[in-house]
Amino acid sequence: MRVSVRTRPSYLTALAAMFTLWVTLFVGQAHATGIGPFIGDYVGSANVVDVDGTTTPRDMSVSIHETSSGFNVSWHTTTYKHDGRVKEQKFSVDFRPSDRPDVYSAAMKRNVFGHEVPLDPMKGEPFVWGRIVGDTLTVFSLFIDEDGGYELQQFDRTLADGGLDLSFTRFRNGVKSRSVDTFLQKQ
């Protein structure tokens, strides 16, 4: 194709405009799938539904923040048992980027060389990983019991106006045993 001197500037201008549009779209997509939009502290409460249909009230909070090499998700739950007991649990997991886009490995303990490494599910410790798909940050925890059975917990935290929609599900050997869906208000 022969380009005349007169059309060359418009050709280059169009090429530059296409390049600018491509960079804007690419950078926008890369930024939208990062942890940035999830950063913050959130609180809420819900009724946890067990497989038998019973419900238990629970207060919950989550804090998501960036670290020097990834991000941290820390959450706290307070469960109010029907017999008057109160059970509190706290968890905190650091996540690092993996070789896969928007998939994160958990570094939960230090090895003999001081490097953070995942826990060992064959020793009863949870194997934890995370991913970001669109506007949802999901954290998975896999536990292997002494008989070789498993429990998989899935926490979906989806961006919503004013906070996060939380959806939690627990599966034991493929059977759903507990779930909760609630809204967590951004503080």
Buried (B, 14 or more C-beta within 10 A) or exposed (E): EEEEEEEEEEEEEEEEEEEEEEEEEEEEEEEEBBBEBBEBBBBBBBEBBEEEEEEBEBBBBBBBEEEEEBBBBBBBBBBBEEEEEEEEEEBEBBBBBBEEEBBBBBBBEEEEEEEBEBBEBEEEBBBBBBBBEEBBBBBBBBBBEEEEEBBBBBBBBBBBEEBBBBBBBBBBEEEEEBBBBBBBEBE
